[in-house]
Structure formats: C-alpha cells, structure tokens
Amino acid sequence: MQDAVHQTYTDIRKTLPPAAPLVVLHIGEVQTWVAAGMGTEPNRVQVLEIGSLRTSNDFFKHNPPLPYELEAAIMVVEDQLATVREMALGGASLHSTDDGVFQLARMAGYTDEVATHLPIEQVERLFDQLAARSEGRISSQVNLPDDPRFSATLLILREFMHHLRFCDIHLSGHQR
C-alpha cells in the first residue's frame, strides 16, 4: 500500500504548482496512510493504525453506533492523528482518491461530475447527522448508509480535517 500511496502523491503532485505543500490521505480498511511534502516525492509517508473496517469492528457494536462508541473511536483516532500533526504543512492542500471519500461527497449532494472537493462544513454536517442518528434523533436531511465502515470513514475523515485544520479535501480520480 505504501507504494500505491506514494504513486498517488506523485500523480497528484503533477497537477499542482511546484513546491505547493501537499498531503494525500488514504483511509484503508485496516490502516490509514498519509503522505506529505512539497517536492515531487513525499517527504514523509506515515501509516496510522485506524481504518474503516478496523475502527468499525473495534468500536461500533451497534448500528448506528451509540454515542459512547463514537466517543471511544474518536479518542483513538485523535491519538493516532497526534503522530501526523506536523505533516499538515502550512497551507497544504489535502487530497484523496478514495471511493469512501467520494461516497461522502455524494451523501453531501455532489455528483461524480462536480465532486472536485469536499468542504469541512459538509463533512461536519454529515457527522452531525451520524451523531443525531446515534442518539436516536431522526435526521431528514440525508439518509446515511447503514454501514459501520461508512460511519468509521466519516469519523476518521472528520477528525483528520478538524484536528489538522484542513478546510476541504480535493477529490482526484477514484475507482467508482
């Protein structure tokens, strides 16, 4: 997977101005990969021991997850993010090619044709709906999938963007 993330970084880098700070995020099933740098090659590639399947299996015993399950998952995700905080280079753009991130964009109302970036506000709205559902409150805005892995992907992305202060995530060629 490290080679794939490295290649994704290299491919995205070709579309950006030289020396523009870049962070690439890949939320896998078992691990999450972060590549960051300012050159043609990433300065650092880091693996986090969180992923959509691992996080959902470890924490979400109910569907939708209960509030205390979300909180427990958030604490572990935050601990993992502390190891990559310095990778959020000042002014860096955040990119992903993950289908799970595109699925979040679709839930936020973007079509594949116009989904080029997903603002943190949209991610927060989706997370608020997940939190409301976990508390038994009905949300009429979006019908989130009943998939614990979807919930884990949303939680990881939300925490990543929130704690590393990214205002949006750019979506690049994904596998539909």
Secondary structure, DSSP 8 states (H G I E B T S, - for coil): -HHHHHHHHHHHHTTS-TT--EEEEEE-SS-EEEEEESSSS-SEEEEES--HHHHHHHH--SSS--HHHHHHHHHHHHHHHTTTGGGS-TT-EEEE--HHHHHHHHHTT--TTT-SEEEHHHHHHHHHHHHHHHTT----S----S-HHHHHHHHHHHHHHHHTT-SEEEE-S---
